[in-house]
């Protein structure tokens, strides 16, 4: 029987990838054993460095997974979380001849005639693919996101090795049970492989953010796209780093844009952009316009989970332990011992601090961007060491990731805002049933399912 998908999950490709990744992680496991045997004050540091080197050699999906795990509070040791920030997720870029073959496979032999121009050298590269500049026959500037070859096999083989990575982390005595984290990260990573789905999500976000005049999303071109090629309009802009020394008003404006671009879809539709990486947005018009660029990783939540976000904030404001416990239950944490509830509330008060404090302030007074959340995570660790571990539910992973990522961006901007007022504006007229109705309709219109 003829196989019409040359990029299917190949057994031979997976086997080779498993062997490569397995060797690298086995080396890290050996380093873990040596560090435990000989000990020393810098044992955790040496283990972390060995894991970083091993993951850096693998390139691609597993490294991306490791970076995702680094955002889960106290899942990774501080030493390893710090080491993982040194990883670069880019795979080696495809050369012009390789690009031509890939484009021919996606759009046919006459693919070049479908563009007025196409730059064979990549403008940007990431873990799953690379982006090329092009132009349409109607004059529009285009971004063509082309997936690396046989990425389905690479992702599946790396996910098969995820358990080894989790076992290594558990070997470091972690206080967070990762049983739900692995499947959640795997599901989101598999979704990122489907560029046709990403095109639908881009259109979904254009609808959800239509009320924000200063936020733009690219327009997908289905006729120039496939499952492994996504062509969209090119949005010109500068990175956030270009505005870190701008005037206070500009930096505050950018922070407000980021807040609404992430949290309005969550509060109104129960949908969040799960990857607040700095490369996923840029700014035009001297920082007055936010370009949201990448839609491979989103999370669709139960409306009851969204209600739990508000319930927890209100419970913390009233110092109502019963209300906070109910919110964690809504999120899927199950029955928490009183001591674990205390540990959870330490972290929650840190995350929710800016939206509980009705004044103009930074997102975390006196904290450097690279240290955002570390002090609180250490306190949580001390509580969990005595009373843990705690199992993190699947839905929580990417919401927490977004919160930490955005908080770090606000710190880089040194933004000073009334975050509580921003939050209140975002949840105005919140209603669980309305969220359920809007979510269902929006996903149906976009051709997506929850």
C-alpha positions in Angstrom: 0.0 0.0 0.0 1.5 3.4 -1.0 2.1 5.8 1.8 1.0 9.3 0.7 2.7 11.0 3.7 6.5 11.1 3.4 6.7 12.8 6.8 4.9 10.1 8.8 6.2 8.9 12.1 8.9 6.6 10.8 10.0 3.7 13.0 13.6 3.8 11.6 13.9 7.6 12.3 12.5 7.2 15.7 14.8 4.3 16.5 17.9 6.4 15.5 16.6 9.4 17.5 15.9 7.3 20.6 19.5 5.9 20.4 21.0 9.4 20.2 18.9 10.9 23.0 19.3 7.8 25.1 23.1 8.0 25.0 23.0 11.7 26.0 20.6 11.2 28.9 22.5 8.1 30.0 25.6 10.3 30.3 23.6 12.7 32.5 22.4 9.8 34.6 26.0 8.6 35.1 26.8 12.2 36.2 23.9 12.1 38.7 25.3 8.8 40.1 28.8 10.2 40.5 27.6 13.4 42.2 25.5 11.4 44.6 28.4 9.0 45.4 31.0 11.7 46.0 28.7 14.5 47.1 30.2 17.9 47.8 28.7 21.3 48.1 28.4 21.8 44.3 26.8 18.4 43.6 23.5 19.9 42.4 25.4 22.3 40.2 27.4 19.5 38.6 24.3 17.4 38.0 22.5 20.5 36.5 25.4 21.2 34.2 25.5 17.6 33.0 21.8 17.6 32.2 22.2 20.9 30.3 25.0 19.5 28.2 23.1 16.3 27.5 19.9 18.2 26.4 21.9 20.7 24.4 23.3 17.8 22.3 19.9 16.4 21.5 18.6 19.7 20.0 15.0 20.0 18.9 11.9 18.8 20.7 13.3 17.3 24.0 15.2 20.5 24.6 12.0 22.5 24.1 10.3 20.2 26.6 13.0 20.7 29.1 12.7 24.5 28.7 8.9 24.1 29.3 9.5 22.1 32.5 11.9 24.9 33.8 8.8 27.1 34.1 7.0 24.8 36.6 7.7 26.2 40.1 10.1 23.9 42.1 9.8 21.1 39.6 13.4 21.6 38.6 16.2 22.5 41.1 17.2 26.2 40.9 20.6 25.1 39.6 19.0 23.2 36.7 16.4 25.9 35.9 19.3 28.4 35.7 21.3 26.1 33.4 18.3 25.5 31.1 18.1 29.2 30.4 21.4 28.8 28.6 20.0 26.4 26.1 19.2 27.5 22.6 16.3 25.6 21.0 17.4 26.2 17.4 18.2 23.2 15.2 20.7 23.8 12.4 19.0 25.8 9.7 18.2 24.2 6.4 20.3 25.3 3.4 18.7 26.7 0.2 18.8 23.3 -1.7 17.1 21.6 1.3 14.5 24.4 1.6 13.7 24.1 -2.2 13.0 20.3 -1.7 10.9 21.0 1.4 8.8 23.7 -0.4 8.3 21.5 -3.4 7.0 18.7 -1.2 4.5 21.1 0.4 3.3 23.2 -2.5 4.3 21.2 -5.6 6.9 21.6 -8.3 5.8 25.1 -9.3 5.9 26.4 -5.8 8.1 29.4 -6.6 5.5 30.7 -9.1 3.0 31.1 -6.2 5.2 33.9 -4.7 6.4 37.1 -6.1 9.6 36.6 -4.2 10.9 34.0 -1.7 14.1 34.3 0.4 15.9 31.0 0.5 17.9 31.9 3.6 15.9 31.7 6.8 15.1 34.9 8.7 14.6 33.0 12.0 14.9 29.5 13.3 13.3 27.6 16.2 13.1 24.1 17.6 10.5 22.7 15.1 11.0 24.8 12.0 12.4 28.0 10.4 10.8 31.2 9.0 11.5 32.6 5.5 10.5 36.1 4.2 8.5 36.1 1.0 6.1 38.4 -0.8 2.7 37.8 -2.4 1.7 38.7 -5.9 -0.6 41.4 -4.4 2.5 43.0 -2.7 1.9 41.8 0.9 5.0 40.8 2.9 4.8 37.2 4.0 6.3 34.9 6.7 6.6 31.3 5.6 7.1 28.9 8.6 8.6 25.7 7.2 8.8 22.6 9.5 12.1 20.7 9.6 11.9 17.2 8.0 10.6 14.2 9.9 9.8 16.3 13.0 6.9 13.9 13.9 9.4 11.1 14.3 11.7 13.4 16.3 8.9 14.6 18.6 7.6 11.0 19.2 11.0 9.6 20.0 11.9 12.5 22.3 8.6 12.2 24.1 9.4 8.5 24.6 12.5 9.6 26.3 10.7 12.2 28.5 10.1 9.6 31.2 13.9 9.2 31.4 14.2 12.9 31.9 11.5 12.9 34.5 13.2 10.1 36.3 16.4 12.0 36.4 14.6 15.0 37.9 12.8 12.9 40.4 16.3 11.5 41.3 17.2 15.0 42.5 14.5 14.7 45.2 11.9 16.9 43.6 8.9 17.8 45.7 6.4 18.1 42.8 4.8 14.9 41.4 5.3 15.1 37.6 2.8 12.4 36.7 0.4 15.0 35.0 3.1 17.3 33.7 4.5 14.9 31.1 1.2 14.2 29.4 0.3 17.9 29.3 3.6 18.9 27.8 3.4 16.1 25.3 -0.1 17.0 24.1 0.9 20.7 23.5 4.0 19.7 21.7 2.1 17.3 19.3 -0.3 20.1 18.6 2.6 22.4 17.6 3.4 20.0 14.8 0.2 20.8 13.0 0.5 24.1 11.2 -3.0 23.9 9.7 -4.2 23.9 13.3 -2.0 26.8 14.1 -3.5 28.8 11.2 -6.9 28.2 12.7 -5.7 29.4 16.1 -4.2 32.5 14.5 -7.7 33.3 13.1 -9.2 32.5 16.5 -6.9 35.0 18.2 -7.7 37.7 15.7 -11.3 37.4 16.7 -10.7 37.2 20.4 -8.4 40.3 20.4 -10.5 42.3 17.9 -11.5 44.7 20.8 -7.9 45.7 21.2 -7.0 48.3 18.6 -3.3 48.2 19.4 -2.8 44.4 19.1 -2.2 42.8 15.7 -2.1 39.2 14.6 -0.8 37.8 11.3 -3.3 36.7 8.6 -2.9 33.1 7.5 -3.0 32.3 3.8 -4.5 28.8 3.5 -3.7 28.5 -0.3 0.0 28.8 0.5 0.0 26.6 3.6 -0.1 22.9 4.5 0.3 20.8 7.6 4.0 21.5 7.6 4.1 25.0 6.0 2.3 28.0 7.4 2.3 31.2 5.3 1.1 34.3 7.1 1.4 38.1 6.6 4.6 39.5 7.9 4.3 41.9 10.8 7.2 44.2 11.0 8.3 45.1 14.6 11.1 45.4 17.1 11.8 43.0 20.0 10.9 43.9 23.6 14.6 44.4 24.4 14.6 47.4 22.1 12.2 49.2 24.5 13.8 48.3 27.8 15.3 51.8 28.0 12.3 53.7 26.6 10.5 56.3 28.6 8.3 55.0 31.5 5.0 55.8 29.6 6.0 53.6 26.6 7.2 50.8 28.9 3.9 50.9 30.8 1.9 50.9 27.6 3.7 47.8 26.3 3.1 46.0 29.6 -0.6 46.8 29.5 -0.7 45.4 25.9 0.9 42.2 27.0 -1.4 41.9 30.0 -4.6 42.2 27.9 -3.3 40.1 25.0 -2.7 37.1 27.3 -5.4 37.5 29.9 -8.5 38.8 28.0 -8.8 35.6 26.0 -8.5 33.6 29.2 -11.1 35.5 31.1 -13.6 35.9 28.1 -13.1 32.6 26.3 -11.1 30.3 28.6 -8.2 30.2 26.2 -4.6 31.2 26.9 -1.5 31.6 24.8 0.8 29.0 26.5 4.2 30.4 25.3 5.1 33.9 26.4 8.6 33.6 25.0 10.1 36.9 24.0 10.4 35.8 20.4 6.6 35.4 20.1 5.8 39.0 20.0 7.2 42.3 18.7 6.3 46.0 18.7 5.7 48.5 16.0 4.8 52.2 15.9 7.4 53.1 18.5 6.0 50.5 20.9 2.3 51.6 20.4 1.3 48.4 18.6 1.9 44.8 19.8 2.4 42.0 17.2 1.5 38.6 18.5 3.3 36.2 16.2 3.2 32.5 17.2 0.1 30.4 17.9 1.5 26.8 18.1 1.0 26.5 21.8 -2.4 27.4 23.3 -4.4 25.9 26.2 -8.2 25.6 26.2 -9.6 25.5 29.8 -12.8 24.3 31.3 -14.9 27.4 32.2 -14.9 26.1 35.9 -11.1 26.4 35.8 -11.3 30.0 34.8 -13.8 30.7 37.6 -11.2 29.2 39.9 -8.7 31.9 38.9 -11.1 34.6 40.2 -12.2 32.5 43.2 -8.6 32.1 44.4 -7.9 35.8 44.0 -11.0 36.7 46.0 -10.2 34.1 48.6 -6.7 35.5 49.1 -8.0 39.0 49.4 -10.4 37.9 52.2 -7.9 35.6 53.7 -10.5 32.9 53.3 -8.8 29.5 53.4 -12.0 27.6 52.5 -12.4 29.7 49.3 -8.8 29.1 48.3 -9.1 25.4 48.9 -12.2 25.3 46.8 -10.3 27.1 44.0 -7.5 24.6 44.0 -10.1 21.8 43.9 -11.7 23.5 40.8 -8.2 23.4 39.2 -7.9 19.7 39.9 -5.5 19.6 42.8 -7.7 17.4 44.8 -7.9 17.3 48.6 -4.9 19.2 50.1 -3.6 18.8 53.6 -3.6 22.0 55.6 0.2 22.3 55.3 0.1 21.8 51.5 -2.7 24.4 51.3 -0.3 26.8 53.1 2.4 26.0 50.6 0.1 26.6 47.7 -1.0 29.9 49.1 2.5 31.1 49.5 3.0 30.7 45.8 -0.5 32.1 45.0 0.1 35.3 47.0 3.3 35.9 45.0 1.6 35.3 41.6 -1.5 37.2 42.6 0.3 39.9 44.5 0.1 42.6 41.8 -3.6 42.1 41.1 -4.4 42.2 44.9 -2.6 45.4 45.6 -4.7 48.5 44.5 -1.8 50.8 43.7 0.7 51.6 41.0 3.6 49.3 41.5 6.1 47.0 39.7 5.1 43.4 39.3 7.6 42.3 42.0 9.2 45.1 43.9 12.9 44.7 44.3 13.2 41.6 42.2 15.6 41.2 39.2 14.1 39.6 36.0 16.2 36.5 36.3 15.2 35.9 39.9 11.4 36.3 39.5 9.7 33.8 41.8 12.9 32.2 43.2 12.6 33.4 46.7 8.9 32.3 46.9 9.8 28.9 45.3 12.4 28.3 48.0 9.8 29.0 50.7 7.4 26.6 49.0 10.1 24.0 48.7 10.7 24.2 52.5 7.0 23.6 53.2 6.8 20.8 50.6 9.9 19.1 52.0 8.1 18.4 55.2 4.5 17.9 53.9 4.7 17.2 50.2 4.8 16.2 47.4 2.0 17.9 45.5 0.6 16.7 42.2 0.3 19.5 39.6 -2.9 19.0 37.5 -2.5 19.2 33.8 -4.5 22.4 33.3 -2.4 24.3 35.7 1.0 23.9 33.9 0.6 26.4 31.1 -1.4 28.9 33.0 1.4 29.1 35.5 4.0 29.2 32.7 2.2 32.2 31.1 2.0 34.0 34.5 5.7 33.6 35.2 6.7 34.5 31.6 4.7 37.6 31.6 5.9 38.6 35.0 9.5 38.3 33.8 8.6 40.6 30.8 7.1 43.2 33.1 10.2 43.2 35.2 12.4 43.6 32.1 10.3 46.6 31.2 10.4 47.9 34.7 6.7 48.6 34.3 4.8 50.5 37.0 1.1 50.0 36.7 -2.0 49.3 38.7 -2.2 45.6 37.8 -5.3 45.2 40.0 -7.2 47.7 37.8 -6.0 45.9 34.7 -7.3 42.7 36.1 -10.6 44.2 37.1 -11.1 45.7 33.6 -10.3 42.3 32.1 -12.9 40.4 34.3 -15.6 43.0 34.0 -19.0 41.2 33.8 -17.4 37.8 34.2 -19.9 34.9 34.0 -19.0 31.2 33.8 -22.0 30.4 31.5 -21.0 33.3 29.2 -17.4 32.0 29.0 -18.7 28.5 28.1 -21.0 29.9 25.4 -18.3 32.1 23.9 -15.7 29.4 24.0 -17.9 26.9 22.3 -18.9 29.3 19.5 -15.4 30.6 19.0 -13.9 27.1 18.7 -16.7 26.1 16.3 -16.2 29.1 14.1 -12.5 28.5 14.0 -12.9 24.8 13.1 -11.2 23.8 16.4 -12.2 21.4 19.2 -11.5 21.6 22.9 
